[in-house]
């Protein structure tokens, strides 16, 4: 199984293996003014975009407001590629609010997740995105890069990685960094998901 698929499948059971769910982000006032819960798509919208039916459902253990690090996999990954298994490495330490939901679609053997992190201001959000791009570049340039990142491209506000038939899409809009990861779906699906999420981000 390809590494991306392994990462998503491991995430799906990270509550019963050595995954670490960190405390809910923030704790103080939400100065970003953005509710990430309202930014993400609900199950019916995700089903419609994916061209799926009622068999596309949320994995209950993978719907939460705390970043999750899958420690058992992160520890054996090259340091520069550990972000694949660690939300804290992907989104950074300055998150104000966070939500991530993973959906499964057994008829196609598909998995797709949507995540959003809000930061206190645009500068902090841009710093988190720039740090992620730098991390992906380091991983891609390493000997392990083809398996963890594959082909990739980035511009000032978007990032895509394609290890095999799986992938990750990121988009920065205002104070929100959006992530969509997928396996078993055509690339048009995550592209539409991230576009629809972005449309819900104020600004």
C-alpha positions as CSV (number, residue, x, y, z in Angstrom):
1,X,0.0,0.0,0.0
2,X,1.3,3.4,-0.9
3,X,2.5,5.7,1.9
4,X,-0.2,8.2,1.5
5,X,-2.9,5.5,1.8
6,X,-1.1,4.1,4.8
7,X,-1.0,7.5,6.4
8,X,-4.8,8.0,5.9
9,X,-5.6,4.5,7.1
10,X,-3.4,4.8,10.1
11,X,-5.0,8.1,10.9
12,X,-8.4,6.3,10.8
13,X,-7.4,4.1,13.6
14,X,-5.0,6.4,15.4
15,X,-7.3,6.5,18.4
16,X,-6.6,2.9,19.1
17,X,-2.9,2.8,18.3
18,X,-0.2,5.2,19.4
19,X,-1.6,8.4,18.0
20,X,-1.5,11.4,20.2
21,X,-4.5,13.7,20.1
22,X,-3.3,17.0,21.4
23,X,-5.4,19.4,23.5
24,X,-8.0,21.4,21.6
25,X,-6.3,24.3,20.0
26,X,-6.5,27.8,21.5
27,X,-8.0,28.0,24.9
28,X,-8.2,31.8,24.9
29,X,-10.5,34.0,22.9
30,X,-10.8,33.3,19.2
31,X,-9.3,36.5,17.8
32,X,-9.4,35.2,14.2
33,X,-13.2,35.6,14.1
34,X,-13.5,32.5,12.0
35,X,-15.4,29.4,13.0
36,X,-13.7,26.5,11.3
37,X,-16.7,24.3,12.0
38,X,-18.7,26.5,9.6
39,X,-15.9,26.5,7.0
40,X,-15.8,22.7,6.5
41,X,-18.3,20.8,4.4
42,X,-21.0,18.6,6.0
43,X,-21.5,15.0,5.0
44,X,-24.2,15.6,2.4
45,X,-22.2,18.2,0.7
46,X,-19.1,16.0,0.6
47,X,-21.2,13.1,-0.8
48,X,-22.5,15.4,-3.6
49,X,-19.1,16.7,-4.6
50,X,-17.5,13.2,-4.5
51,X,-20.3,11.7,-6.6
52,X,-20.8,9.2,-3.8
53,X,-23.9,7.9,-2.0
54,X,-24.8,7.3,1.6
55,X,-21.9,4.9,1.9
56,X,-19.5,7.9,2.1
57,X,-19.5,8.5,5.9
58,X,-17.5,10.2,8.6
59,X,-15.1,7.9,10.5
60,X,-16.3,8.7,14.1
61,X,-12.9,8.5,15.7
62,X,-11.5,11.0,13.1
63,X,-13.7,14.0,13.5
64,X,-12.3,16.4,16.1
65,X,-11.0,19.7,17.0
66,X,-7.6,18.6,18.2
67,X,-4.6,18.0,15.9
68,X,-3.5,14.4,15.9
69,X,0.1,13.1,15.6
70,X,0.4,9.5,14.7
71,X,3.5,8.8,16.8
72,X,4.3,5.3,15.8
73,X,4.6,6.3,12.1
74,X,6.1,9.8,12.7
75,X,9.0,8.2,14.7
76,X,10.1,6.0,11.9
77,X,9.7,8.5,9.1
78,X,12.7,10.7,8.1
79,X,12.5,13.9,10.2
80,X,11.9,16.1,7.2
81,X,8.9,13.9,6.2
82,X,7.2,13.5,9.6
83,X,4.6,16.1,8.7
84,X,2.8,13.4,6.7
85,X,1.8,11.8,10.1
86,X,1.7,14.9,12.3
87,X,-0.9,17.6,12.2
88,X,1.3,19.7,14.6
89,X,4.1,19.6,12.0
90,X,1.7,20.5,9.2
91,X,-0.2,23.4,10.8
92,X,2.4,24.6,13.2
93,X,2.2,25.8,16.8
94,X,0.1,28.9,16.4
95,X,-3.4,27.5,15.7
96,X,-6.3,29.3,17.3
97,X,-9.0,26.9,16.2
98,X,-8.9,23.6,14.3
99,X,-11.2,20.9,12.9
100,X,-10.5,17.9,10.8
101,X,-12.8,15.2,9.6
102,X,-12.1,12.0,7.6
103,X,-14.6,10.3,5.4
104,X,-14.5,6.7,4.2
105,X,-16.1,5.3,1.0
106,X,-15.8,1.5,1.1
107,X,-17.3,0.8,-2.3
108,X,-14.3,2.5,-3.9
109,X,-11.8,1.9,-1.2
110,X,-11.6,5.7,-0.8
111,X,-10.7,8.0,2.0
112,X,-10.9,11.8,2.0
113,X,-10.3,14.2,4.8
114,X,-10.9,17.9,5.2
115,X,-9.2,20.1,7.8
116,X,-9.0,23.7,8.6
117,X,-6.8,25.7,11.0
118,X,-7.5,29.4,11.8
119,X,-4.8,31.7,13.0
120,X,-4.9,35.0,14.9
121,X,-4.0,37.1,11.9
122,X,-3.0,36.9,8.2
123,X,0.7,37.2,8.9
124,X,0.6,34.2,11.3
125,X,-1.4,32.1,8.8
126,X,1.0,33.0,6.0
127,X,4.0,32.0,8.2
128,X,2.4,28.6,8.9
129,X,1.8,28.1,5.2
130,X,5.4,29.1,4.2
131,X,6.8,26.8,6.9
132,X,4.7,23.9,5.5
133,X,6.0,24.6,1.9
134,X,9.6,24.6,3.2
135,X,8.9,21.3,5.0
136,X,7.5,19.7,1.9
137,X,10.5,21.0,-0.1
138,X,13.0,19.4,2.4
139,X,11.1,16.1,2.3
140,X,10.8,16.1,-1.5
141,X,14.6,16.8,-1.8
142,X,15.4,13.8,0.5
143,X,15.9,10.2,-0.6
144,X,12.4,9.4,0.9
145,X,10.7,12.2,-1.1
146,X,9.2,10.1,-3.9
147,X,7.3,8.0,-1.4
148,X,6.1,10.7,0.9
149,X,5.6,13.7,-1.4
150,X,6.0,12.5,-5.0
151,X,5.4,15.3,-7.5
152,X,4.5,18.6,-5.9
153,X,4.0,22.2,-6.7
154,X,3.3,25.4,-4.7
155,X,2.6,29.1,-5.2
156,X,1.9,31.9,-2.8
157,X,-1.2,30.4,-1.4
158,X,-1.6,26.8,-2.6
159,X,0.3,23.5,-2.3
160,X,-0.3,20.1,-3.8
161,X,1.6,16.8,-3.3
162,X,1.0,13.6,-5.2
163,X,2.7,10.4,-3.9
164,X,1.2,7.8,-6.2
165,X,-2.5,7.7,-6.5
166,X,-3.1,9.7,-3.3
167,X,-2.6,13.3,-2.6
168,X,-2.8,16.4,-0.4
169,X,-4.1,19.8,-1.4
170,X,-3.5,22.9,0.8
171,X,-4.9,26.4,0.3
172,X,-4.3,29.6,2.3
173,X,-7.2,32.1,2.4
174,X,-7.1,35.0,4.8
175,X,-6.4,33.6,8.3
176,X,-7.3,30.0,7.4
177,X,-5.1,27.1,6.1
178,X,-7.2,24.4,4.5
179,X,-6.1,20.8,4.0
180,X,-7.7,18.1,1.9
181,X,-6.1,14.6,1.7
182,X,-7.4,11.8,-0.4
183,X,-6.9,8.3,-1.8
184,X,-9.2,6.5,-4.2
185,X,-10.8,9.6,-5.7
186,X,-10.0,11.4,-8.9
187,X,-8.1,14.7,-8.5
188,X,-11.1,16.7,-9.5
189,X,-12.8,15.7,-6.2
190,X,-10.3,17.2,-3.8
191,X,-10.0,20.3,-6.1
192,X,-13.8,20.8,-5.8
193,X,-13.8,20.2,-2.1
194,X,-11.1,22.7,-1.4
195,X,-12.7,25.3,-3.6
196,X,-16.0,24.9,-1.8
197,X,-14.3,25.1,1.6
198,X,-12.5,28.2,0.5
199,X,-15.8,29.8,-0.5
200,X,-16.9,29.5,3.1
201,X,-13.9,31.4,4.5
202,X,-14.7,35.1,5.1
203,X,-12.4,37.6,3.4
